[in-house]
Amino acid sequence: MSGSTATILHADLDAFYASVEQLLDPRLRGKPIAVGGGVVLAASYEARAFGVRSGMPGRRARQLCPDLVCVGGHFDEYQRLGDAAIGVLSDFTPSIERISIDEAFADVAGCTHLFGSPAEIARTVRARVRAELGLPMSIGVARTKHLAKIASQVAKPDGLVVVDPETELKFLHDLPVALMWGVGPATEARLAKIGVATIGQLAESSPESVERLLGHAVGSKLTALAWNRDPRHIQTRRRARSAGAQSALGRQPAIERVFKPTLHHLADRIGARLRAKSLTGRTITVRVRFADLRSVTRSRTLQAPISATRALAEIAEDLVRDALADHLHEKTISLLAIAVSQLEAHAIVQLELPLGLADEGRRPGTKNGLARSRADRAIDAIRERFGGQAVDYGSGTRAVRSVPDEFRRLAERDL
């Protein structure tokens, strides 16, 4: 545990992208707005009142809210203002773990003698962000990271919730299970089937039944969090354990013409990020989500770590084919994701003899593997100089990019 007092803050800028747009253009204040056109990247609270949500197709959003104002997005401003808000938090403590462009954890245990109680620090941070940047921020204060994050969600919009350690389980157990970190719509629906709608009901459920439903790892983790058992500390220098990307497809047929270009685009994003950090990975995992929100995953661990775009894409294709072959009754896919794990610093490549193996292009030490690496470096250099759209890997692998790459880079900036 982090201690017997509530010193963990979770600070989260409210409806960040939409709030920035309303800040930049005062005419948008009080109006329902969405960032993005084809897909909603973010929605203001005024738009959310009509049911508009991030990830929703723009056409559906405009059906729900005919007066919706769609804006393109000012990505440089998101970066600047997000950094500035976290900078305000860092004026009070160096113990900060930033987890996205618009949210961070902070431990203020070591600075209360300078700035007052955790609640006073949180109030001061919120006031400064509002006064200096013009943005609303919600903060949760609790004894653990998980509870602090939940408290910040309860505090929204533009609020502060401090959870007393003596009453934390009473506070936690009355809340819906959907507020828990790691509980998405699919997990929420599965828990509902066994009568679990609140965190308290999850805590009182048989751990064995929860693990049978969700799997041992997920089930045991959620049971522990339901009792606020969260031993994680603030990690000021988080070391990335994996690199991933995903693409929501809506409802598309489960055929190569759909999944192949999408996988190549995801591999392109991941490979570029890995190479920019001089990292490679040994385990490639794909996730395929079907129309009913059920997902399957497949993984492959390689003898030599890779970061080459083409190799990542081809391995991902094989894994998706394997997944679909095991679920022949599934004809529609709604999401594809790739993750690369077992990351390590880019090492000297061990050269391999040309043995005519089928996977030589995927092995970094072969002639084909080295050629692909040179091509990747050339493309990386061109994009660095002329922009991300300057060059691609070929029209045959071009996917529909409903989310701007600038937005993806903000979300993926830590790796």
Rosetta blueprint (number, residue, H / E / L):
1 M L
2 S L
3 G L
4 S L
5 T L
6 A L
7 T L
8 I E
9 L E
10 H E
11 A E
12 D E
13 L E
14 D L
15 A L
16 F H
17 Y H
18 A H
19 S H
20 V H
21 E H
22 Q H
23 L H
24 L H
25 D L
26 P H
27 R H
28 L H
29 R L
30 G L
31 K L
32 P L
33 I E
34 A E
35 V E
36 G L
37 G L
38 G L
39 V E
40 V L
41 L L
42 A E
43 A E
44 S L
45 Y H
46 E H
47 A H
48 R H
49 A L
50 F L
51 G L
52 V L
53 R L
54 S L
55 G L
56 M L
57 P E
58 G H
59 R H
60 R H
61 A H
62 R H
63 Q H
64 L H
65 C L
66 P L
67 D L
68 L L
69 V E
70 C E
71 V E
72 G L
73 G L
74 H L
75 F H
76 D H
77 E H
78 Y H
79 Q H
80 R H
81 L H
82 G H
83 D H
84 A H
85 A H
86 I H
87 G H
88 V H
89 L H
90 S H
91 D L
92 F L
93 T L
94 P L
95 S L
96 I E
97 E E
98 R E
99 I E
100 S E
101 I L
102 D L
103 E E
104 A E
105 F E
106 A E
107 D E
108 V L
109 A L
110 G L
111 C L
112 T H
113 H H
114 L H
115 F H
116 G L
117 S L
118 P H
119 A H
120 E H
121 I H
122 A H
123 R H
124 T H
125 V H
126 R H
127 A H
128 R H
129 V H
130 R H
131 A H
132 E H
133 L H
134 G L
135 L L
136 P L
137 M E
138 S E
139 I E
140 G E
141 V E
142 A E
143 R L
144 T L
145 K H
146 H H
147 L H
148 A H
149 K H
150 I H
151 A H
152 S H
153 Q H
154 V H
155 A H
156 K L
157 P L
158 D L
159 G L
160 L E
161 V E
162 V E
163 V L
164 D L
165 P H
166 E H
167 T H
168 E H
169 L H
170 K H
171 F H
172 L H
173 H H
174 D L
175 L L
176 P E
177 V H
178 A H
179 L H
180 M L
181 W L
182 G L
183 V L
184 G L
185 P H
186 A H
187 T H
188 E H
189 A H
190 R H
191 L H
192 A H
193 K L
194 I L
195 G L
196 V L
197 A L
198 T E
199 I H
200 G H
201 Q H
202 L H
203 A H
204 E H
205 S L
206 S L
207 P H
208 E H
209 S H
210 V H
211 E H
212 R H
213 L H
214 L H
215 G L
216 H H
217 A H
218 V H
219 G H
220 S H
221 K H
222 L H
223 T H
224 A H
225 L H
226 A H
227 W L
228 N L
229 R L
230 D L
231 P L
232 R L
233 H L
234 I L
235 Q L
236 T L
237 R L
238 R L
239 R L
240 A L
241 R L
242 S E
243 A E
244 G E
245 A E
246 Q E
247 S E
248 A E
249 L E
250 G E
251 R E
252 Q E
253 P E
254 A L
255 I L
256 E H
257 R H
258 V H
259 F H
260 K H
261 P H
262 T H
263 L H
264 H H
265 H H
266 L H
267 A H
268 D H
269 R H
270 I H
271 G H
272 A H
273 R H
274 L H
275 R H
276 A H
277 K L
278 S L
279 L E
280 T E
281 G E
282 R E
283 T E
284 I E
285 T E
286 V E
287 R E
288 V E
289 R E
290 F E
291 A L
292 D L
293 L L
294 R L
295 S E
296 V E
297 T E
298 R E
299 S E
300 R E
301 T E
302 L E
303 Q E
304 A E
305 P E
306 I E
307 S L
308 A L
309 T H
310 R H
311 A H
312 L H
313 A H
314 E H
315 I H
316 A H
317 E H
318 D H
319 L H
320 V H
321 R H
322 D H
323 A H
324 L H
325 A H
326 D L
327 H L
328 L L
329 H L
330 E L
331 K L
332 T E
333 I E
334 S E
335 L E
336 L E
337 A E
338 I E
339 A E
340 V E
341 S E
342 Q E
343 L E
344 E E
345 A E
346 H L
347 A L
348 I L
349 V L
350 Q L
351 L L
352 E L
353 L L
354 P L
355 L L
356 G L
357 L L
358 A L
359 D L
360 E H
361 G H
362 R H
363 R L
364 P L
365 G L
366 T L
367 K H
368 N H
369 G H
370 L H
371 A H
372 R H
373 S H
374 R H
375 A H
376 D H
377 R H
378 A H
379 I H
380 D H
381 A H
382 I H
383 R H
384 E H
385 R H
386 F H
387 G L
388 G L
389 Q L
390 A L
391 V L
392 D L
393 Y L
394 G L
395 S H
396 G H
397 T H
398 R L
399 A L
400 V L
401 R L
402 S L
403 V L
404 P L
405 D H
406 E H
407 F H
408 R H
409 R H
410 L H
411 A H
412 E L
413 R L
414 D L
415 L L
